[in-house]
Amino acid sequence: MTELPTSTAKKLGLVIDLDTCVGCHACVISCKGWNTENYGAPLSDQNAYSGAASGTFLNRVHSYEVQPPMLRDAPQPAQLIHFPKSCLHCEDAPCVTVCPTGASYKRVEDGIVLVNEQDCIGCGLCAWACPYGARELDAKEGVMKKCTLCVDRIYNENLPEEDRQPACVRTCPAGARHFGDLADETSDVSILVAERGGFDLMPEQGTKPTNKYLPPRPKDAEPEYDILAPYLEPIANDSQGFVSWLDKALSALPGGAK
Amino acid sequence: MHPAPSVIIFTTFSGLGFGLLFWLGLGMPAATGWDAFVFFAIAYLGAVGGLLASTFHLGHPERAIKALSQWKTSWLSREGIAAVATLLIMAVFGGGLVLFEMRLLPLGWLGAAGCLATIFTTSMIYAQLKTVPRWNHWSTPALFVALSLGGGALLSGNFEIAILLLLASGALQIFAWMSGDGRFKASGTTMESATGLGHIGSVRAFEPPHTGTNYLMREFIHVVGRKHAMQLRVISMLLGFVVPIALLLGSFNHWLALIAVASHVVGVITLRWLFFAQAEHVVGLYYGKR
């Protein structure tokens, strides 16, 4: 049944640090790789080698430019922020309750939102209900695909222990992605959220997302860039010959530059 | 939202079909024999044809039967159950009228209630979505029910009722447009709340996640159709309501009634096209679009 559990034992999820994300898209690629080769229908591409390429991804990285307001009449530099986005495994997941077949469900034991692909009719209503664009209907398989939080990695005892985390977290070269239990207040991810002021996306939608985002840290004051400027002044002032005569002659004219 | 032909055909024709069945269930008109057969055939063509069209956009239509299982939470599932139950009840009721000239009125009333339930549950599939602020309002189910019963009254020859219901639907539609135009803004969802970066400053989409398009953009961001929205609103008002009402006010003539029905159907198709094309999903904000 697509009723949501009243509470889950754990709330497994991601904490994404917008301060450290460098926008390399490695998480996008490792996610697509792992989830195409393993659990469920592969993530297909259409016209992959053309100008109109399109495909199914469970994780995408947007980039935003944020323009701070003027500070004491001085314009402030804009900030570029890379913004990875995948399923937020919401506590009050609207995608689950709208599902007509029971294919979508939220697990009682760890709160992961999954799709049983054998039951999915591909109606797309769950994607309509999700405000975050976390679900994509695979154009080849006709079933709904979404982030599984790498459920086939995190409990997989055939993998070395350090690999038992979502592929995106394992691959992130900047350490911008963290995985853990957000129901446990003493977990690393919970402490990170508390210390850094982690926030929800679109809180007004009432979905109570499990995944949290850490805000970019305030930028340092701009350094004095022209510290070397005096040494970089043009030094070839001593022109010679005709150019030198022309320079002097023009300077001598009324209003001429000295 | 992408105005998919399958969904426009489904909501238009199954709406009309169930609207006609509603009046037939109430015994208005009290037709029997061949007359009843023609009425029921038109109603089932609309209702069943519409439902079949809606399965065209499914990834796996062969599993559609599974959609009847989640009535506890899913409006789509409830709609499926209401539609199937109503069609079965009305088949028995219609069979009695056509084959035996037998009027099982309580069954007809039950079927009429089923028609109302089907139209209402269909509309709630859209009205429940907080992600599409324009739809997320009581006017969506009110309009679906009024349009359906008005169109049904027109098809069933209940012209006085049809005129009243079409007037009401037209007024409701204008209200839905006027109130709906500002609802995205009123929902409070912005690029700042979507990204959580509003505390720094104003947010602008700098680079999309990919060079091409994707499922989300195809399904939820439909900008092209909004260009002629105002003209289409006027056209749909004229065809859907003004022309049919004007034709019905004159003396009755089968040809004029047929033109009134055709005009109304084209009008409703235009309305439904606008219903989807003008609806903006909040996910567009992540792409800096609406």
Interface residues (C-beta under 8 A of the other chain):
Chain A: M1 T2 E3 L18 H25 V28 G51 A52 A53 S54 G55 T56 F57 R60 V61 H62 S63 Y64 E65 V66 Q67 P68 P69 Q76 A78 Q79 L80 I81 F83 K85 P94 V96 T97 V98 C99 P100 T101 G102 A103 D119 C120 I121 G122 C123 G124 L125 A127 W128 A129 C130 P131 Y132 G133 E136 L137 D138 A139 E141 G142 V143 M144 F199 D200 L201 M202 P203 E204 Q205 G206 Y213 P215 P216
Chain B: M1 H57 L58 G59 H60 P61 R63 A64 K66 A67 L68 S69 Q70 K72 T73 S74 W75 L76 S77 G80 I125 Q128 L129 K130 T131 V132 S187 G188 T189 M191 S193 A194 T195 G196 L197 H199 I200 G201 S202 V203 R204 A205 F206 E207 P208 P209 H210 T211 G212 T213 N214 Y215 L216 E219 F220 H281 V282 V283 Y286 Y287
